[in-house]
Structure formats: structure tokens, C-alpha cells
Amino acid sequence: MKSRSASKIKLTSYDDLIGGAVSKDDIQEIPIGQLRDFLNHPFHVNDDDEMNDLVESIKTQGILTALLVRPSKKGG
């Protein structure tokens, strides 16, 4: 007999996760000095050859994928 428990799971839509469609008015340039990591951040920076390749790529091509950031209660 098949379980129907999976049919009870409600997945959050992409629009619900990010608050709906993004317009050009929602896009802002933020000084890098205002960016902060957050508690228990899952990504770690390794100062290695791969990071150096990434730095060079950004210098020559720029950032090709926009970053998603949230305002902090403490500012930034």
C-alpha cells in the first residue's frame, strides 16, 4: 500500500521565498563595506589557488551573478 504522506507536504514557492517578482527598483548597489556574514554562516573562505582564480575572474569579468542580501537590524 502506498503512503500518501508526501501529498500533505506543502512546498514554498520561489516567489514566496523572495517576496514576489523583482523589479529594477528592487536592485541596489551596496558598498562592499556594508556586507557582513551571519552567525553560523555555512560557507568558508579558503585562501588558496581556487580563491585566487575567483578573484582574477571577478577582476576581469565582474560579478556575473547578482548577490542576494538582507538588511541587518544592526545596520548594513
N, CA, C and O atoms as a Tripos MOL2 file, in Angstrom:
@<TRIPOS>MOLECULE
protein
  304   303    76     0     0
PROTEIN
NO_CHARGES

@<TRIPOS>ATOM
      1 N           0.8370   -1.1830    0.0000 N.3       1 MET1
      2 CA          0.0000    0.0000    0.0000 C.3       1 MET1
      3 C           0.8840    1.2500    0.0000 C.2       1 MET1
      4 O           1.8120    1.3540    0.8020 O.2       1 MET1
      5 N           0.6010    2.1890   -0.8910 N.am      2 LYS2
      6 CA          1.3860    3.4080   -0.9910 C.3       2 LYS2
      7 C           1.0360    4.3820    0.1210 C.2       2 LYS2
      8 O          -0.1230    4.5200    0.5150 O.2       2 LYS2
      9 N           2.0700    5.0540    0.6170 N.am      3 SER3
     10 CA          1.8550    6.0930    1.6240 C.3       3 SER3
     11 C           1.4700    7.3960    0.9390 C.2       3 SER3
     12 O           2.0470    7.7430   -0.0920 O.2       3 SER3
     13 N           0.5370    8.0970    1.4740 N.am      4 ARG4
     14 CA          0.1100    9.3760    0.9140 C.3       4 ARG4
     15 C           0.6410   10.5480    1.7370 C.2       4 ARG4
     16 O           0.1780   11.6750    1.5630 O.2       4 ARG4
     17 N           1.5950   10.3070    2.6230 N.am      5 SER5
     18 CA          2.1050   11.3860    3.4710 C.3       5 SER5
     19 C           2.8100   12.4670    2.6470 C.2       5 SER5
     20 O           2.7960   13.6360    3.0310 O.2       5 SER5
     21 N           3.4130   12.1020    1.5420 N.am      6 ALA6
     22 CA          4.0890   13.0900    0.7020 C.3       6 ALA6
     23 C           3.1090   14.0840    0.1070 C.2       6 ALA6
     24 O           3.4760   15.2280   -0.1620 O.2       6 ALA6
     25 N           1.8750   13.6670   -0.1010 N.am      7 SER7
     26 CA          0.8870   14.5760   -0.6700 C.3       7 SER7
     27 C           0.4880   15.6750    0.3110 C.2       7 SER7
     28 O          -0.1200   16.6650   -0.0940 O.2       7 SER7
     29 N           0.8150   15.5190    1.5810 N.am      8 LYS8
     30 CA          0.4820   16.5140    2.6000 C.3       8 LYS8
     31 C           1.5580   17.5920    2.7280 C.2       8 LYS8
     32 O           1.3450   18.5950    3.4090 O.2       8 LYS8
     33 N           2.6930   17.4020    2.0940 N.am      9 ILE9
     34 CA          3.7950   18.3620    2.1820 C.3       9 ILE9
     35 C           3.5280   19.5360    1.2560 C.2       9 ILE9
     36 O           3.2690   19.3520    0.0660 O.2       9 ILE9
     37 N           3.5920   20.7440    1.8050 N.am     10 LYS10
     38 CA          3.4090   21.9450    1.0020 C.3      10 LYS10
     39 C           4.7770   22.5910    0.8010 C.2      10 LYS10
     40 O           5.4500   22.9530    1.7660 O.2      10 LYS10
     41 N           5.1780   22.7300   -0.4530 N.am     11 LEU11
     42 CA          6.4500   23.3560   -0.7740 C.3      11 LEU11
     43 C           6.2520   24.8520   -0.9570 C.2      11 LEU11
     44 O           5.2530   25.2910   -1.5270 O.2      11 LEU11
     45 N           7.2040   25.6280   -0.4710 N.am     12 THR12
     46 CA          7.1510   27.0770   -0.6130 C.3      12 THR12
     47 C           7.5930   27.4470   -2.0200 C.2      12 THR12
     48 O           8.5940   26.9370   -2.5210 O.2      12 THR12
     49 N           6.8440   28.3340   -2.6490 N.am     13 SER13
     50 CA          7.2080   28.7540   -3.9960 C.3      13 SER13
     51 C           8.3990   29.6890   -3.9540 C.2      13 SER13
     52 O           8.6930   30.2920   -2.9220 O.2      13 SER13
     53 N           9.0770   29.8050   -5.0690 N.am     14 TYR14
     54 CA         10.2170   30.7160   -5.1990 C.3      14 TYR14
     55 C           9.7850   32.1440   -4.9100 C.2      14 TYR14
     56 O          10.4860   32.8680   -4.2030 O.2      14 TYR14
     57 N           8.6450   32.5610   -5.4460 N.am     15 ASP15
     58 CA          8.1480   33.9190   -5.2120 C.3      15 ASP15
     59 C           7.8640   34.1620   -3.7280 C.2      15 ASP15
     60 O           8.1260   35.2540   -3.2240 O.2      15 ASP15
     61 N           7.3350   33.1620   -3.0260 N.am     16 ASP16
     62 CA          7.0950   33.3100   -1.5920 C.3      16 ASP16
     63 C           8.4040   33.4460   -0.8130 C.2      16 ASP16
     64 O           8.4750   34.1780    0.1740 O.2      16 ASP16
     65 N           9.4300   32.7380   -1.2640 N.am     17 LEU17
     66 CA         10.7170   32.8070   -0.5720 C.3      17 LEU17
     67 C          11.3810   34.1710   -0.7030 C.2      17 LEU17
     68 O          11.9650   34.6720    0.2580 O.2      17 LEU17
     69 N          11.2960   34.7740   -1.8860 N.am     18 ILE18
     70 CA         11.9910   36.0530   -2.1000 C.3      18 ILE18
     71 C          11.0450   37.2420   -2.1460 C.2      18 ILE18
     72 O          11.4860   38.3700   -2.3620 O.2      18 ILE18
     73 N           9.7600   37.0110   -1.9490 N.am     19 GLY19
     74 CA          8.8290   38.1210   -1.8700 C.3      19 GLY19
     75 C           8.2350   38.5420   -3.1930 C.2      19 GLY19
     76 O           7.8760   39.7090   -3.3480 O.2      19 GLY19
     77 N           8.1170   37.6630   -4.1340 N.am     20 GLY20
     78 CA          7.4890   38.0040   -5.4040 C.3      20 GLY20
     79 C           8.4860   38.4190   -6.4530 C.2      20 GLY20
     80 O           9.6980   38.2820   -6.2880 O.2      20 GLY20
     81 N           7.9460   38.9260   -7.5300 N.am     21 ALA21
     82 CA          8.7760   39.3130   -8.6700 C.3      21 ALA21
     83 C           9.6870   40.4810   -8.2960 C.2      21 ALA21
     84 O           9.3200   41.3460   -7.5000 O.2      21 ALA21
     85 N          10.8620   40.4850   -8.8780 N.am     22 VAL22
     86 CA         11.8450   41.5380   -8.6220 C.3      22 VAL22
     87 C          11.7960   42.5400   -9.7560 C.2      22 VAL22
     88 O          11.8350   42.1710  -10.9300 O.2      22 VAL22
     89 N          11.7110   43.8140   -9.3950 N.am     23 SER23
     90 CA         11.7500   44.8600  -10.4100 C.3      23 SER23
     91 C          13.0980   45.5640  -10.3320 C.2      23 SER23
     92 O          13.8560   45.3670   -9.3820 O.2      23 SER23
     93 N          13.3880   46.3730  -11.3200 N.am     24 LYS24
     94 CA         14.6540   47.1050  -11.3100 C.3      24 LYS24
     95 C          14.7390   48.0410  -10.1170 C.2      24 LYS24
     96 O          15.8370   48.3770   -9.6740 O.2      24 LYS24
     97 N          13.5920   48.4710   -9.5880 N.am     25 ASP25
     98 CA         13.5860   49.3250   -8.4040 C.3      25 ASP25
     99 C          14.0740   48.5840   -7.1640 C.2      25 ASP25
    100 O          14.5280   49.2090   -6.2050 O.2      25 ASP25
    101 N          13.9810   47.2450   -7.1770 N.am     26 ASP26
    102 CA         14.4140   46.4320   -6.0430 C.3      26 ASP26
    103 C          15.9230   46.1930   -6.0480 C.2      26 ASP26
    104 O          16.4820   45.7650   -5.0380 O.2      26 ASP26
    105 N          16.5730   46.4600   -7.1500 N.am     27 ILE27
    106 CA         18.0010   46.1830   -7.2800 C.3      27 ILE27
    107 C          18.7880   47.4150   -6.8530 C.2      27 ILE27
    108 O          18.5380   48.5240   -7.3250 O.2      27 ILE27
    109 N          19.7390   47.2020   -5.9550 N.am     28 GLN28
    110 CA         20.5530   48.2960   -5.4360 C.3      28 GLN28
    111 C          22.0180   47.8990   -5.4440 C.2      28 GLN28
    112 O          22.3570   46.7270   -5.2800 O.2      28 GLN28
    113 N          22.8750   48.8810   -5.6360 N.am     29 GLU29
    114 CA         24.3030   48.6570   -5.4410 C.3      29 GLU29
    115 C          24.6210   49.0300   -4.0020 C.2      29 GLU29
    116 O          24.2380   50.0980   -3.5260 O.2      29 GLU29
    117 N          25.3220   48.1430   -3.3190 N.am     30 ILE30
    118 CA         25.6530   48.3430   -1.9090 C.3      30 ILE30
    119 C          27.1710   48.3040   -1.7720 C.2      30 ILE30
    120 O          27.8180   47.4020   -2.3040 O.2      30 ILE30
    121 N          27.7470   49.2810   -1.0600 N.am     31 PRO31
    122 CA         29.1960   49.2420   -0.8330 C.3      31 PRO31
    123 C          29.5930   47.9520   -0.1230 C.2      31 PRO31
    124 O          28.9170   47.5120    0.8080 O.2      31 PRO31
    125 N          30.6770   47.3590   -0.5630 N.am     32 ILE32
    126 CA         31.0990   46.0690   -0.0090 C.3      32 ILE32
    127 C          31.3370   46.1620    1.4960 C.2      32 ILE32
    128 O          31.2040   45.1660    2.2060 O.2      32 ILE32
    129 N          31.6880   47.3490    1.9860 N.am     33 GLY33
    130 CA         31.9120   47.5300    3.4170 C.3      33 GLY33
    131 C          30.6600   47.3540    4.2580 C.2      33 GLY33
    132 O          30.7560   47.1820    5.4730 O.2      33 GLY33
    133 N          29.4850   47.3920    3.6360 N.am     34 GLN34
    134 CA         28.2370   47.1990    4.3730 C.3      34 GLN34
    135 C          27.8360   45.7280    4.4780 C.2      34 GLN34
    136 O          26.9040   45.3880    5.2070 O.2      34 GLN34
    137 N          28.5290   44.8650    3.7600 N.am     35 LEU35
    138 CA         28.1920   43.4330    3.7940 C.3      35 LEU35
    139 C          28.8320   42.7740    5.0050 C.2      35 LEU35
    140 O          29.9960   43.0310    5.3130 O.2      35 LEU35
    141 N          28.0820   41.9320    5.6850 N.am     36 ARG36
    142 CA         28.5580   41.1990    6.8580 C.3      36 ARG36
    143 C          28.1200   39.7420    6.7210 C.2      36 ARG36
    144 O          27.0770   39.4450    6.1370 O.2      36 ARG36
    145 N          28.9290   38.8450    7.2670 N.am     37 ASP37
    146 CA         28.4690   37.4650    7.3040 C.3      37 ASP37
    147 C          27.4940   37.3200    8.4630 C.2      37 ASP37
    148 O          27.3380   38.2400    9.2660 O.2      37 ASP37
    149 N          26.8450   36.1790    8.5490 N.am     38 PHE38
    150 CA         25.8780   35.9790    9.6150 C.3      38 PHE38
    151 C          26.2820   34.7880   10.4750 C.2      38 PHE38
    152 O          27.0990   33.9600   10.0720 O.2      38 PHE38
    153 N          25.7010   34.7180   11.6530 N.am     39 LEU39
    154 CA         26.0100   33.6620   12.6100 C.3      39 LEU39
    155 C          25.8240   32.2870   11.9720 C.2      39 LEU39
    156 O          24.8170   32.0300   11.3130 O.2      39 LEU39
    157 N          26.7890   31.4230   12.1720 N.am     40 ASN40
    158 CA         26.7770   30.0560   11.6350 C.3      40 ASN40
    159 C          26.7350   30.0310   10.1100 C.2      40 ASN40
    160 O          26.1130   29.1530    9.5120 O.2      40 ASN40
    161 N          27.3940   30.9880    9.4950 N.am     41 HIS41
    162 CA         27.4710   31.0470    8.0340 C.3      41 HIS41
    163 C          28.0510   29.7340    7.5130 C.2      41 HIS41
    164 O          29.1020   29.3030    7.9880 O.2      41 HIS41
    165 N          27.3850   29.0790    6.5360 N.am     42 PRO42
    166 CA         27.8240   27.7510    6.1020 C.3      42 PRO42
    167 C          29.0190   27.7570    5.1400 C.2      42 PRO42
    168 O          29.6180   26.7090    4.8980 O.2      42 PRO42
    169 N          29.3710   28.9210    4.5900 N.am     43 PHE43
    170 CA         30.4440   28.9600    3.6060 C.3      43 PHE43
    171 C          31.6990   29.5400    4.2280 C.2      43 PHE43
    172 O          31.6360   30.5120    4.9810 O.2      43 PHE43
    173 N          32.8110   28.9580    3.9210 N.am     44 HIS44
    174 CA         34.0770   29.4210    4.4800 C.3      44 HIS44
    175 C          35.0180   29.8010    3.3410 C.2      44 HIS44
    176 O          35.0650   29.1440    2.3010 O.2      44 HIS44
    177 N          35.7570   30.8690    3.5660 N.am     45 VAL45
    178 CA         36.7030   31.3260    2.5530 C.3      45 VAL45
    179 C          38.0250   30.6080    2.7750 C.2      45 VAL45
    180 O          38.5900   30.6420    3.8680 O.2      45 VAL45
    181 N          38.5000   29.9690    1.7420 N.am     46 ASN46
    182 CA         39.8040   29.3220    1.7750 C.3      46 ASN46
    183 C          40.7490   30.1330    0.8980 C.2      46 ASN46
    184 O          40.5170   30.2820   -0.3020 O.2      46 ASN46
    185 N          41.7850   30.6420    1.4830 N.am     47 ASP47
    186 CA         42.7490   31.4480    0.7350 C.3      47 ASP47
    187 C          43.6960   30.4970    0.0010 C.2      47 ASP47
    188 O          44.8030   30.2180    0.4620 O.2      47 ASP47
    189 N          43.2310   30.0060   -1.1550 N.am     48 ASP48
    190 CA         44.0020   29.0260   -1.9040 C.3      48 ASP48
    191 C          43.9960   29.4000   -3.3910 C.2      48 ASP48
    192 O          43.5080   30.4680   -3.7610 O.2      48 ASP48
    193 N          44.5270   28.5350   -4.2270 N.am     49 ASP49
    194 CA         44.5990   28.8070   -5.6670 C.3      49 ASP49
    195 C          43.2200   29.0130   -6.2800 C.2      49 ASP49
    196 O          43.0530   29.8480   -7.1700 O.2      49 ASP49
    197 N          42.2350   28.2580   -5.8110 N.am     50 GLU50
    198 CA         40.8830   28.3910   -6.3410 C.3      50 GLU50
    199 C          40.3180   29.7850   -6.0290 C.2      50 GLU50
    200 O          39.6460   30.3870   -6.8670 O.2      50 GLU50
    201 N          40.5910   30.2890   -4.8320 N.am     51 MET51
    202 CA         40.1450   31.6350   -4.4680 C.3      51 MET51
    203 C          40.8680   32.6810   -5.3170 C.2      51 MET51
    204 O          40.2570   33.6560   -5.7550 O.2      51 MET51
    205 N          42.1450   32.4870   -5.5460 N.am     52 ASN52
    206 CA         42.8990   33.4110   -6.3890 C.3      52 ASN52
    207 C          42.3420   33.4370   -7.8180 C.2      52 ASN52
    208 O          42.2780   34.4950   -8.4440 O.2      52 ASN52
    209 N          41.9410   32.2730   -8.3280 N.am     53 ASP53
    210 CA         41.3110   32.2070   -9.6540 C.3      53 ASP53
    211 C          39.9980   32.9860   -9.6670 C.2      53 ASP53
    212 O          39.6990   33.6930  -10.6290 O.2      53 ASP53
    213 N          39.2180   32.8550   -8.5970 N.am     54 LEU54
    214 CA         37.9540   33.5770   -8.4950 C.3      54 LEU54
    215 C          38.1870   35.0870   -8.4600 C.2      54 LEU54
    216 O          37.4810   35.8400   -9.1310 O.2      54 LEU54
    217 N          39.1630   35.5240   -7.6900 N.am     55 VAL55
    218 CA         39.4960   36.9520   -7.6090 C.3      55 VAL55
    219 C          39.8770   37.4810   -8.9880 C.2      55 VAL55
    220 O          39.4090   38.5460   -9.3910 O.2      55 VAL55
    221 N          40.7060   36.7640   -9.7030 N.am     56 GLU56
    222 CA         41.1230   37.1970  -11.0470 C.3      56 GLU56
    223 C          39.9380   37.2400  -12.0010 C.2      56 GLU56
    224 O          39.8340   38.1490  -12.8240 O.2      56 GLU56
    225 N          39.0460   36.2600  -11.8940 N.am     57 SER57
    226 CA         37.8640   36.2250  -12.7400 C.3      57 SER57
    227 C          36.9780   37.4450  -12.4790 C.2      57 SER57
    228 O          36.4740   38.0600  -13.4190 O.2      57 SER57
    229 N          36.7920   37.7880  -11.2220 N.am     58 ILE58
    230 CA         35.9630   38.9540  -10.8750 C.3      58 ILE58
    231 C          36.6290   40.2330  -11.3620 C.2      58 ILE58
    232 O          35.9510   41.1520  -11.8210 O.2      58 ILE58
    233 N          37.9530   40.2950  -11.2640 N.am     59 LYS59
    234 CA         38.6610   41.4870  -11.7520 C.3      59 LYS59
    235 C          38.4680   41.6770  -13.2470 C.2      59 LYS59
    236 O          38.3030   42.8060  -13.7090 O.2      59 LYS59
    237 N          38.4850   40.5930  -14.0080 N.am     60 THR60
    238 CA         38.3970   40.7130  -15.4640 C.3      60 THR60
    239 C          36.9690   40.7210  -15.9850 C.2      60 THR60
    240 O          36.6700   41.4290  -16.9460 O.2      60 THR60
    241 N          36.0760   39.9410  -15.3650 N.am     61 GLN61
    242 CA         34.7160   39.7960  -15.8850 C.3      61 GLN61
    243 C          33.6470   40.4380  -15.0140 C.2      61 GLN61
    244 O          32.5120   40.6120  -15.4570 O.2      61 GLN61
    245 N          33.9910   40.7890  -13.7970 N.am     62 GLY62
    246 CA         33.0000   41.3070  -12.8580 C.3      62 GLY62
    247 C          32.2310   40.1650  -12.2240 C.2      62 GLY62
    248 O          32.5240   38.9930  -12.4590 O.2      62 GLY62
    249 N          31.2490   40.5210  -11.4230 N.am     63 ILE63
    250 CA         30.3880   39.5130  -10.7980 C.3      63 ILE63
    251 C          29.2570   39.2250  -11.7660 C.2      63 ILE63
    252 O          28.4930   40.1240  -12.1170 O.2      63 ILE63
    253 N          29.1440   37.9870  -12.1970 N.am     64 LEU64
    254 CA         28.1890   37.6090  -13.2250 C.3      64 LEU64
    255 C          26.8220   37.2310  -12.6610 C.2      64 LEU64
    256 O          25.8270   37.2310  -13.3850 O.2      64 LEU64
    257 N          26.7740   36.9120  -11.3800 N.am     65 THR65
    258 CA         25.5260   36.5330  -10.7380 C.3      65 THR65
    259 C          25.2780   37.4920   -9.5860 C.2      65 THR65
    260 O          26.1400   37.6740   -8.7250 O.2      65 THR65
    261 N          24.0980   38.1070   -9.5700 N.am     66 ALA66
    262 CA         23.7750   39.0710   -8.5110 C.3      66 ALA66
    263 C          23.7570   38.3800   -7.1510 C.2      66 ALA66
    264 O          23.4520   37.1920   -7.0450 O.2      66 ALA66
    265 N          24.0830   39.1310   -6.1350 N.am     67 LEU67
    266 CA         24.0520   38.6200   -4.7670 C.3      67 LEU67
    267 C          22.7140   38.9610   -4.1330 C.2      67 LEU67
    268 O          22.1420   40.0180   -4.4010 O.2      67 LEU67
    269 N          22.2260   38.0770   -3.3040 N.am     68 LEU68
    270 CA         21.0090   38.3300   -2.5480 C.3      68 LEU68
    271 C          21.4260   38.6500   -1.1180 C.2      68 LEU68
    272 O          22.0590   37.8250   -0.4590 O.2      68 LEU68
    273 N          21.0820   39.8260   -0.6370 N.am     69 VAL69
    274 CA         21.4260   40.2250    0.7310 C.3      69 VAL69
    275 C          20.1780   40.7220    1.4340 C.2      69 VAL69
    276 O          19.1930   41.1000    0.8000 O.2      69 VAL69
    277 N          20.2390   40.7120    2.7440 N.am     70 ARG70
    278 CA         19.1310   41.1910    3.5620 C.3      70 ARG70
    279 C          19.6440   42.2810    4.4940 C.2      70 ARG70
    280 O          20.7900   42.2240    4.9400 O.2      70 ARG70
    281 N          18.8040   43.2780    4.7950 N.am     71 PRO71
    282 CA         19.2440   44.3020    5.7450 C.3      71 PRO71
    283 C          19.3880   43.7090    7.1400 C.2      71 PRO71
    284 O          18.6550   42.7980    7.5230 O.2      71 PRO71
    285 N          20.3320   44.2340    7.8790 N.am     72 SER72
    286 CA         20.5730   43.7800    9.2490 C.3      72 SER72
    287 C          19.9240   44.7510   10.2220 C.2      72 SER72
    288 O          19.8550   45.9500    9.9530 O.2      72 SER72
    289 N          19.4500   44.2410   11.3460 N.am     73 LYS73
    290 CA         18.8910   45.0960   12.3890 C.3      73 LYS73
    291 C          19.9450   46.0430   12.9380 C.2      73 LYS73
    292 O          19.6250   47.1300   13.4210 O.2      73 LYS73
    293 N          21.2160   45.6220   12.8610 N.am     74 LYS74
    294 CA         22.3190   46.4270   13.3710 C.3      74 LYS74
    295 C          22.8510   47.3910   12.3140 C.2      74 LYS74
    296 O          23.8250   48.1000   12.5660 O.2      74 LYS74
    297 N          22.2450   47.4300   11.1690 N.am     75 GLY75
    298 CA         22.7110   48.2630   10.0710 C.3      75 GLY75
    299 C          23.5500   47.4580    9.1040 C.2      75 GLY75
    300 O          24.1470   46.4420    9.4620 O.2      75 GLY75
    301 N          23.5840   47.9220    7.8930 N.am     76 GLY76
    302 CA         24.3240   47.1990    6.8640 C.3      76 GLY76
    303 C          23.4330   46.2540    6.1120 C.2      76 GLY76
    304 O          23.8940   45.5600    5.2050 O.2      76 GLY76
@<TRIPOS>BOND
     1     1     2 1
     2     2     3 1
     3     3     4 2
     4     3     5 am
     5     5     6 1
     6     6     7 1
     7     7     8 2
     8     7     9 am
     9     9    10 1
    10    10    11 1
    11    11    12 2
    12    11    13 am
    13    13    14 1
    14    14    15 1
    15    15    16 2
    16    15    17 am
    17    17    18 1
    18    18    19 1
    19    19    20 2
    20    19    21 am
    21    21    22 1
    22    22    23 1
    23    23    24 2
    24    23    25 am
    25    25    26 1
    26    26    27 1
    27    27    28 2
    28    27    29 am
    29    29    30 1
    30    30    31 1
    31    31    32 2
    32    31    33 am
    33    33    34 1
    34    34    35 1
    35    35    36 2
    36    35    37 am
    37    37    38 1
    38    38    39 1
    39    39    40 2
    40    39    41 am
    41    41    42 1
    42    42    43 1
    43    43    44 2
    44    43    45 am
    45    45    46 1
    46    46    47 1
    47    47    48 2
    48    47    49 am
    49    49    50 1
    50    50    51 1
    51    51    52 2
    52    51    53 am
    53    53    54 1
    54    54    55 1
    55    55    56 2
    56    55    57 am
    57    57    58 1
    58    58    59 1
    59    59    60 2
    60    59    61 am
    61    61    62 1
    62    62    63 1
    63    63    64 2
    64    63    65 am
    65    65    66 1
    66    66    67 1
    67    67    68 2
    68    67    69 am
    69    69    70 1
    70    70    71 1
    71    71    72 2
    72    71    73 am
    73    73    74 1
    74    74    75 1
    75    75    76 2
    76    75    77 am
    77    77    78 1
    78    78    79 1
    79    79    80 2
    80    79    81 am
    81    81    82 1
    82    82    83 1
    83    83    84 2
    84    83    85 am
    85    85    86 1
    86    86    87 1
    87    87    88 2
    88    87    89 am
    89    89    90 1
    90    90    91 1
    91    91    92 2
    92    91    93 am
    93    93    94 1
    94    94    95 1
    95    95    96 2
    96    95    97 am
    97    97    98 1
    98    98    99 1
    99    99   100 2
   100    99   101 am
   101   101   102 1
   102   102   103 1
   103   103   104 2
   104   103   105 am
   105   105   106 1
   106   106   107 1
   107   107   108 2
   108   107   109 am
   109   109   110 1
   110   110   111 1
   111   111   112 2
   112   111   113 am
   113   113   114 1
   114   114   115 1
   115   115   116 2
   116   115   117 am
   117   117   118 1
   118   118   119 1
   119   119   120 2
   120   119   121 am
   121   121   122 1
   122   122   123 1
   123   123   124 2
   124   123   125 am
   125   125   126 1
   126   126   127 1
   127   127   128 2
   128   127   129 am
   129   129   130 1
   130   130   131 1
   131   131   132 2
   132   131   133 am
   133   133   134 1
   134   134   135 1
   135   135   136 2
   136   135   137 am
   137   137   138 1
   138   138   139 1
   139   139   140 2
   140   139   141 am
   141   141   142 1
   142   142   143 1
   143   143   144 2
   144   143   145 am
   145   145   146 1
   146   146   147 1
   147   147   148 2
   148   147   149 am
   149   149   150 1
   150   150   151 1
   151   151   152 2
   152   151   153 am
   153   153   154 1
   154   154   155 1
   155   155   156 2
   156   155   157 am
   157   157   158 1
   158   158   159 1
   159   159   160 2
   160   159   161 am
   161   161   162 1
   162   162   163 1
   163   163   164 2
   164   163   165 am
   165   165   166 1
   166   166   167 1
   167   167   168 2
   168   167   169 am
   169   169   170 1
   170   170   171 1
   171   171   172 2
   172   171   173 am
   173   173   174 1
   174   174   175 1
   175   175   176 2
   176   175   177 am
   177   177   178 1
   178   178   179 1
   179   179   180 2
   180   179   181 am
   181   181   182 1
   182   182   183 1
   183   183   184 2
   184   183   185 am
   185   185   186 1
   186   186   187 1
   187   187   188 2
   188   187   189 am
   189   189   190 1
   190   190   191 1
   191   191   192 2
   192   191   193 am
   193   193   194 1
   194   194   195 1
   195   195   196 2
   196   195   197 am
   197   197   198 1
   198   198   199 1
   199   199   200 2
   200   199   201 am
   201   201   202 1
   202   202   203 1
   203   203   204 2
   204   203   205 am
   205   205   206 1
   206   206   207 1
   207   207   208 2
   208   207   209 am
   209   209   210 1
   210   210   211 1
   211   211   212 2
   212   211   213 am
   213   213   214 1
   214   214   215 1
   215   215   216 2
   216   215   217 am
   217   217   218 1
   218   218   219 1
   219   219   220 2
   220   219   221 am
   221   221   222 1
   222   222   223 1
   223   223   224 2
   224   223   225 am
   225   225   226 1
   226   226   227 1
   227   227   228 2
   228   227   229 am
   229   229   230 1
   230   230   231 1
   231   231   232 2
   232   231   233 am
   233   233   234 1
   234   234   235 1
   235   235   236 2
   236   235   237 am
   237   237   238 1
   238   238   239 1
   239   239   240 2
   240   239   241 am
   241   241   242 1
   242   242   243 1
   243   243   244 2
   244   243   245 am
   245   245   246 1
   246   246   247 1
   247   247   248 2
   248   247   249 am
   249   249   250 1
   250   250   251 1
   251   251   252 2
   252   251   253 am
   253   253   254 1
   254   254   255 1
   255   255   256 2
   256   255   257 am
   257   257   258 1
   258   258   259 1
   259   259   260 2
   260   259   261 am
   261   261   262 1
   262   262   263 1
   263   263   264 2
   264   263   265 am
   265   265   266 1
   266   266   267 1
   267   267   268 2
   268   267   269 am
   269   269   270 1
   270   270   271 1
   271   271   272 2
   272   271   273 am
   273   273   274 1
   274   274   275 1
   275   275   276 2
   276   275   277 am
   277   277   278 1
   278   278   279 1
   279   279   280 2
   280   279   281 am
   281   281   282 1
   282   282   283 1
   283   283   284 2
   284   283   285 am
   285   285   286 1
   286   286   287 1
   287   287   288 2
   288   287   289 am
   289   289   290 1
   290   290   291 1
   291   291   292 2
   292   291   293 am
   293   293   294 1
   294   294   295 1
   295   295   296 2
   296   295   297 am
   297   297   298 1
   298   298   299 1
   299   299   300 2
   300   299   301 am
   301   301   302 1
   302   302   303 1
   303   303   304 2
@<TRIPOS>SUBSTRUCTURE
     1 MET1         2 RESIDUE 1 A MET
     2 LYS2         6 RESIDUE 1 A LYS
     3 SER3        10 RESIDUE 1 A SER
     4 ARG4        14 RESIDUE 1 A ARG
     5 SER5        18 RESIDUE 1 A SER
     6 ALA6        22 RESIDUE 1 A ALA
     7 SER7        26 RESIDUE 1 A SER
     8 LYS8        30 RESIDUE 1 A LYS
     9 ILE9        34 RESIDUE 1 A ILE
    10 LYS10       38 RESIDUE 1 A LYS
    11 LEU11       42 RESIDUE 1 A LEU
    12 THR12       46 RESIDUE 1 A THR
    13 SER13       50 RESIDUE 1 A SER
    14 TYR14       54 RESIDUE 1 A TYR
    15 ASP15       58 RESIDUE 1 A ASP
    16 ASP16       62 RESIDUE 1 A ASP
    17 LEU17       66 RESIDUE 1 A LEU
    18 ILE18       70 RESIDUE 1 A ILE
    19 GLY19       74 RESIDUE 1 A GLY
    20 GLY20       78 RESIDUE 1 A GLY
    21 ALA21       82 RESIDUE 1 A ALA
    22 VAL22       86 RESIDUE 1 A VAL
    23 SER23       90 RESIDUE 1 A SER
    24 LYS24       94 RESIDUE 1 A LYS
    25 ASP25       98 RESIDUE 1 A ASP
    26 ASP26      102 RESIDUE 1 A ASP
    27 ILE27      106 RESIDUE 1 A ILE
    28 GLN28      110 RESIDUE 1 A GLN
    29 GLU29      114 RESIDUE 1 A GLU
    30 ILE30      118 RESIDUE 1 A ILE
    31 PRO31      122 RESIDUE 1 A PRO
    32 ILE32      126 RESIDUE 1 A ILE
    33 GLY33      130 RESIDUE 1 A GLY
    34 GLN34      134 RESIDUE 1 A GLN
    35 LEU35      138 RESIDUE 1 A LEU
    36 ARG36      142 RESIDUE 1 A ARG
    37 ASP37      146 RESIDUE 1 A ASP
    38 PHE38      150 RESIDUE 1 A PHE
    39 LEU39      154 RESIDUE 1 A LEU
    40 ASN40      158 RESIDUE 1 A ASN
    41 HIS41      162 RESIDUE 1 A HIS
    42 PRO42      166 RESIDUE 1 A PRO
    43 PHE43      170 RESIDUE 1 A PHE
    44 HIS44      174 RESIDUE 1 A HIS
    45 VAL45      178 RESIDUE 1 A VAL
    46 ASN46      182 RESIDUE 1 A ASN
    47 ASP47      186 RESIDUE 1 A ASP
    48 ASP48      190 RESIDUE 1 A ASP
    49 ASP49      194 RESIDUE 1 A ASP
    50 GLU50      198 RESIDUE 1 A GLU
    51 MET51      202 RESIDUE 1 A MET
    52 ASN52      206 RESIDUE 1 A ASN
    53 ASP53      210 RESIDUE 1 A ASP
    54 LEU54      214 RESIDUE 1 A LEU
    55 VAL55      218 RESIDUE 1 A VAL
    56 GLU56      222 RESIDUE 1 A GLU
    57 SER57      226 RESIDUE 1 A SER
    58 ILE58      230 RESIDUE 1 A ILE
    59 LYS59      234 RESIDUE 1 A LYS
    60 THR60      238 RESIDUE 1 A THR
    61 GLN61      242 RESIDUE 1 A GLN
    62 GLY62      246 RESIDUE 1 A GLY
    63 ILE63      250 RESIDUE 1 A ILE
    64 LEU64      254 RESIDUE 1 A LEU
    65 THR65      258 RESIDUE 1 A THR
    66 ALA66      262 RESIDUE 1 A ALA
    67 LEU67      266 RESIDUE 1 A LEU
    68 LEU68      270 RESIDUE 1 A LEU
    69 VAL69      274 RESIDUE 1 A VAL
    70 ARG70      278 RESIDUE 1 A ARG
    71 PRO71      282 RESIDUE 1 A PRO
    72 SER72      286 RESIDUE 1 A SER
    73 LYS73      290 RESIDUE 1 A LYS
    74 LYS74      294 RESIDUE 1 A LYS
    75 GLY75      298 RESIDUE 1 A GLY
    76 GLY76      302 RESIDUE 1 A GLY
